């Protein structure tokens, strides 16, 4: 009897609060991470959106208070062959009528009803609210690119864009031609003093440009007479730089040594190994360096400011500054030119993003 009674006794575990499954917790963590990334992305993207919005506005809309995100313009109607702006006018009896503004003076305006132009009505401008419609002024981009930045000089942003592309292209070529062989020598070839020289190359990364700026300026302008040419901006890239050499060396060291050893056994020279084995496997890092070099060359302002004084040789960065400094600032045209300035960077990253991320 006692054994049967013991068998009938059931042990119950104390109830506890249900725990979230591992998959649910991971889902919440992923959602929180993505929400944070989206918030940070929007924080950095908002200035670009405002620049794009301003580039599509009229000059009047740029200074409209309160400011609006969407470009607007006054609704206009044809009255007597003239396109007049439309306002919602609060009359003396408190009624609101939609009328066209004919003229204004001393804080008052003369309004007419578009359906019945006569007689006109006078009202205070502060009692009139402009009727706005969304209006995208794509013509701003054409005006910004074709507008000369200097009176009497046939130069515009098309010239600046061409100059920037020339400088960026040859800077990319110079960087790859100079840095890739040097990095391969530091990564795969054993020779006396290799590591010491590599440390010296890395030490150049800690040298600020301001230290070498004046000596380079004297060499390029006084000794070599390269002023007002692209050579001071391009030639230094053919002598390598510490960051890109370091980046390439670290990537080359990840390539299996057995591939190079097998090629040496088959009689391949170091040059053939470099061109036929190492470079084809290094497309991601080469693309990364190309994109970074393009960004640096395209955005460079100090270099062109030092060496270029002829407007025909200005780059985009210098042209934007010149455009802003020599005109009564047309902010909508300046923002339109700035949007065009950023487009090559966006396009370059869009086409190279997969390889860039892999690198």
Buried (B, 14 or more C-beta within 10 A) or exposed (E): EEEEEEEEEEEEEEEEEEEEEEEEEEEEEEEEEEEEEEEEEEEEEEEEEEBBBBBBBBEEBBEBEEEEEEBBBBBBBEBEEEEBBBBEBBEEEEEEEBBBBBEEEEEBBBBBBBEEBEEBBEBEBEBBEBBBEEBBBEEBBEBBBEBBBBEEEEBBBEBBBEBBBBBBBBBBBBBBEBBBBBBBBBBBEEEEEEEEBBEEBBEEEEEEEEEEEEEBBEEBBEEEEBBBBBBBBBBBBBEBBBBBBBBBBEBBEEBEEEEBEEBEEEEBEBEEBBBEBBBEBBEBBBBBBBBBBBBBBBBBEEBBBBBBEEBEBBBBBBBBBBBBEEBEEBBBBBBBBBBBBBEBBEEBEEEBEEBBEEB
